[in-house]
Amino acid sequence: MFITGAAKGLGRAFSIAYAQAGASYIILGTRTDASDVKAAVLKAAAAAGRATPTVINVIIDVTNQASVDAAAAEIRAQVGRLDILVNNAGYMAPEGNLFDLNSEEYLRTLDVNLTGTYRVTKALLPLMLEGGDKTVVSVTSVGAHSVECQASYSISKFAVCRFAQFMAEEYADSVSPPSLHVHACVVELID
């Protein structure tokens, strides 16, 4: 399994949860070294009485196509298959009304949250379509369904929901036997 944005927050929590559940390969997609996450994943697997997973840190910038392609090639070379993809990398621009936000921040939010999800999924889809039971999860937010959140973030997360719908419709029968599961996971963090 491969999790983007695995260095902190939900990505780190997903990585630990998969270790506790007994995943044998956990690939941490991060922009920098994630030795601390790897240690936490290994500790969680041991505490849960699970076999020690193989944990690989793949450096990836979801806003850079060359970085995404290199990560996909590295996953193919090191693991040879991919059963679960969790598109978790995300960005939220500073608070502000839609047109008060500078254009670069607005576009960065869309690039990380939506276009990054597209880039990563497209790069890894060939590996996932090679057969077997496969799952793609794209993390979104309750903000996708509300205008009370930051505008560019909400817009990008709403679009991720629609992206997942199209992917499910277009690729559900692409694996033999048909077993590509596509989900948009709506998450609300509560303090």
Number of C-alpha atoms within 10 A of each C-alpha: 22 25 26 28 23 28 24 15 10 17 24 22 16 18 30 24 16 18 29 21 14 19 19 15 18 23 21 27 28 21 18 12 14 20 14 11 21 24 12 17 26 21 17 21 22 16 11 14 13 17 14 17 19 15 21 18 23 25 19 24 21 29 19 15 15 12 17 24 18 15 22 23 16 14 21 14 10 9 14 10 18 25 18 19 22 26 29 26 26 22 17 18 18 14 13 13 11 12 10 9 16 12 11 10 15 21 15 18 25 26 20 22 29 27 21 24 26 19 18 25 21 14 17 21 16 13 17 22 21 15 18 16 17 21 18 23 19 27 23 26 21 15 20 21 14 13 10 9 17 18 23 26 26 23 21 26 27 21 18 26 21 12 20 22 14 13 17 17 11 10 16 15 14 14 16 12 10 15 17 24 17 22 19 22 18 16 13 10 7 4 3
